[in-house]
Amino acid sequence: MNHAPILIITIPLFGAFLTHLTKYTKIKRGAELVAFICLLLSLLLLLSMGSSILSGEKITYNLGGWRAPLGISLQVDGLSFFFAALTLGIGLAITTYSLGIYIFARRYYSLLLIALSGILGIVLTRDIFNLYVFFEIVAVASYVLISYKHKPRTIKASFKYLIMAESSWVLFLLAIAILYGLTGTLNMDSIAHQMPTIYQADPKIVIVIFSLMLVAFGIKCGMFPMHTWIPEAHSQAPTPVSGLLSGLILKAGLYAMLRIFFLFWGATLFMLSIETVLLYLGLATLLLGAGMALAQNEVKKLLAYSSINQIGFILVGIGIGTELGLTGALFHILNHSIIKTGLFFCAGIIVSQTGFWKISQLRGVSKAMLSMTIAFILLSLAVIGIPPFNGFVSKLLIITATIQTQKYWVAVILFFGILLSAAYYFKVIQSFFAKDEFVTNRDFTPRPVGRFEHVTVYVLVLACLVIGLFPDLLRNMVTLAAKVVLQ
Amino acid sequence: MTIINGLTIGIITILIGIYGILTKRNLIKMVMCLYIMNSSVILFFISLGYRSGAQAAIVENGDQLMVDPLPQALMLTSIVIGLVITSLGLALAIKIYKEHSTINTKRLIEK
């Protein structure tokens, strides 16, 4: 039996405990080394399954040898593979970026590995209660990571996130309880198999379950009107953690939505189909994120609202419901993870060098830090969706899908959203290139920025450009993932 | 089956918890309401496996009426998670009090 699926999850989890033991060895920076090696090993194991997954196979692993309805099973299919590869890729980028920041100690790398292994667990498991436990693991690790610096505002942001996210997980647990009471099983495939009979017997209870899950995953992925934790948590967290939150934890919520909603209610069961619900909520999220981003004066807060805006795009892509729309949405998940992690890293470097975090204070910063400003501009062009960057490809796919399904008014709102995102990013760029004399904050001692941080940003910019120029490299994987969702 | 059973009490206490989280301004009370919600879902889940007159699922002599053991096993995990969340929430509340010398949300927003 191929043990790779469980090892992908447990190697980073094991590494999380090993990082603490490096205290007793003489290896310099042992925790970082352990984190790096664990993530690379997981990535290698995942890629070793790559060829068979991409040919359409599904690899199932039964924990403890118990078959699916009785035991817990892990399954690697196209969608899981896509998200696991994304998690490990961005996870490696976050680890590399953290290497240059010396204030992060063993505890930080340990929590980072726990969060990453939790996300890997979320994407691989086929048991719905297991999904809940993995979500809680990620959540607990991220609360501590957000308040890692123990500043007054970070603790407040972390507490707000804790209250919102935990009340949502209680609702998710309630949904699991109702599902278990109705079906007597926790395996996703078995529940999906019984769903049509449940719906015919009592449609109301299915709508209750759907609403509970929508609230739970909506809070996780920052859907309107449950987005209020995002701006504070993203802007107050340490820079690599902002990357983790925006790049991966929001995407875990989207994964759960894609997996569970389409598996359980794939055929349009309701009078108001799931796609329509997601479409309208996505449009609201998109407009709200764009509008609020225009009004921001802090760089990281603007990026956080921009995340909400892009999540809106992804939700609209899912909401269209055709294969093209889903392909666009999945592609945008990948692109947004890369771009937004890069943007947060860029903003982190600029803020830690100058001591300013307000856009109005950063006027003329290009004279002091030209390379980082250029990287910021390239990444913001990518997120707006200007060719030849990757954001263009995915947004084009989503808009083409709206036109194909003759939802012209949606396409118009999407264009409006793109214009708004251009407006708020150009505002930042304009202020960076202002002719004013730039003076660094006198009361601030800049933190030395290592080469690792710069290298990470350059690699992410390069990834944006390469994916934008050759989108066919990844098209196979993304289309396969979209097909798995629609099955 | 009476109307007063674990399921209905569970749902009512979940609603009490949600009400508390939405209306209370004290951080400690918010964490308490979170724990109330968590415990009531646990009560709800356990009650799903309950059968009146049944025994614990330890088979001794073949055919005996047993309660469903799976919810109990699952809720053991859930109790641990609830404990972790509550202790973390209370720790953060203490930190907030040390930094801002208040745990009233209305005053915290102003700061």
Interface residues (C-beta under 8 A of the other chain):
Chain A: F129 V133 E136 V140 Y143 V144 S147 H150 P152 I155 K156 S158 F159 L162 I163 E166 S167 V170 L173 L174 I176 A177 Y180 G181 L186
Chain B: I14 G17 I18 I21 L27 M30 V31 L34 M37 N38 V41 F44 F45 L48 L70 P71 L74 T77 S78 I81 V84 I85 L88 G89 L92 A93 K95 I96 E99 H100 L108 K111
